[in-house]
């Protein structure tokens, strides 16, 4: 194979790029720690905005890929590969959510027990609006997103199709939960 046929980066360029990204990550972590030391409330709120923005990019790519698979679209193969690489960042988002989990009291006023006890409406919602329930919901969402993402990225069969279609995995899970009856599947392709 000649150099013209090889599309991969040379190892020296790959190492240089990896090292530059590692340096940027280290600088970012140091800046986050400095921001937290300076003003923890402002850091928590700023981090929440940044996290929401970057998670929305991954969720948008995830939605795009799911729509393309569910509709059986063939035109989007080239861009779908890019979107699959973007959506794979969502499982890593569970790790990046940890600073939010520690800063919930600075972000959401309903985490303040004195405020909850003083307001009858918040007292009525206390079973839903509390730290434990919030964290459980967040990590259930991350787990579901991760399961669906890895179901999409399963190995490809000989014909170039996923060995298990994401719609099949989705409807199988829905059938097992009793949400979608078995007779609603047509030709193994879902509704």
Secondary structure, 3 states (H helix, E strand, C coil): CCCCCCCCCCHHHHHHHHHHHHHHHHHHHHHHHHHHHHCHHHHHHHHHHHHHHHHHHHHHHHHHHHHHHHHCCCCCHHHHHHHHHHHCCHHHHHHHCHHHHHCHHHHCHHHCHHHHHHCHHHHHCCCCCCHHHHHHHHHHHHHHHHHHHHHHCCCECCCCCECCCHHHHHHHHHHHHCCCCHHHCCCCCCC
